[in-house]
Amino acid sequence: MKKIRISAVSYTNTTPFIYGIQHTDFVDKIELSLDIPADCAQKLIDDRADIGLIPVAATLNMPEWHIVSDYCIGANGAVASVFIFSNCDIHEVKRVQLDPQSRSSNNLARVLLKNFWKIDPELITDAPDYATPSDPYTAFVQIGDRTFGKAEQYPYAYDLAEEWQKFTGLPFVFAAWIANKPMSADFVKEFNKALKFGLENRLSLFKVLPHRNDFDIEDYLLNKIDYDLTDKKREALFLFLDLIRKLDR
Ligand SMILES: C=C(O[C@@H]1C=C(C(=O)O)C=C[C@H]1O)C(=O)O
């Protein structure tokens, strides 16, 4: 039988899922690749993968997509790894550099700038001085492991899941397991079982993950990343997609 091709995010927040996939029989049925979020999305769009843990914002560029799991990369309040880092208050920011690895959080930043903070700074993609702007009024979006330990290094660090919750009262979904074609109910059931196994064994995973003095990885994977794709998170996902569609209007 042809193996299902799965592309997952290469960040620490995905390691419980990878652990589950690699420690169950499910591993024999699939071909797994680890990619940055923007590439997970592109592989699914180009049909170089069948399922991806993809940034939800990328679904706006897909003619067909199906959520194939009860789990996601989400947060209920602060997520601790998605920020706008700035040297001045957000209301004084003149330019925002976007993160080349992100699709969801760049759009979340745009949604919040327009609708919550009600400001209109210039947005910069692929800045040559990305993440090290010398101009004090230039802030930057950053996601994933590269943010670990950085919140204390900047006078202003806006956690975008926390700001989204202040704005909407809702949790947030950054990435979900999405297929570009229908998957059988049996496959989905087995997939969920493997992911659940990984989540239930996070304590075993901590024994092999590298320890950091400047960031509490255990707290991050147990309490900050919220993996259940609940009804409230689905509501947030569709509201987010709607707000992105309205951005340029
Ligand atoms: C919370 C996070 O969610 C990530 C954010 C994404 C994005 O902004 O496109 C995509 C995948 C997620 O892994 C994170 O990695 O820090």
The ligand as an SDF file (V2000), in Angstrom:
LIG
                    3D

 16 16  0  0  0  0  0  0  0  0999 V2000
    2.8600   28.3240   18.7530 C   0  0  0  0  0  0  0  0  0  0  0  0
    3.5280   28.1080   17.6520 C   0  0  0  0  0  0  0  0  0  0  0  0
    2.7840   27.7870   16.5660 O   0  0  0  0  0  0  0  0  0  0  0  0
    3.3410   27.7330   15.2710 C   0  0  0  0  0  0  0  0  0  0  0  0
    3.0010   28.8950   14.4950 C   0  0  0  0  0  0  0  0  0  0  0  0
    2.8520   28.8280   13.1310 C   0  0  0  0  0  0  0  0  0  0  0  0
    2.7410   30.0440   12.2640 C   0  0  0  0  0  0  0  0  0  0  0  0
    2.8180   31.1550   12.7790 O   0  0  0  0  0  0  0  0  0  0  0  0
    2.5680   29.9050   11.0440 O   0  0  0  0  0  0  0  0  0  0  0  0
    2.8420   27.5500   12.5290 C   0  0  0  0  0  0  0  0  0  0  0  0
    2.9790   26.4160   13.2340 C   0  0  0  0  0  0  0  0  0  0  0  0
    3.0450   26.3940   14.6960 C   0  0  0  0  0  0  0  0  0  0  0  0
    4.0620   25.5550   15.0950 O   0  0  0  0  0  0  0  0  0  0  0  0
    4.9950   28.1100   17.6150 C   0  0  0  0  0  0  0  0  0  0  0  0
    5.5680   27.2980   16.8940 O   0  0  0  0  0  0  0  0  0  0  0  0
    5.6150   28.8660   18.3570 O   0  0  0  0  0  0  0  0  0  0  0  0
  1  2  2  0
  2  3  1  0
  2 14  1  0
  3  4  1  0
  4  5  1  0
  4 12  1  0
  5  6  2  0
  6  7  1  0
  6 10  1  0
  7  8  2  0
  7  9  1  0
 10 11  2  0
 11 12  1  0
 12 13  1  0
 14 15  2  0
 14 16  1  0
M  END
$$$$
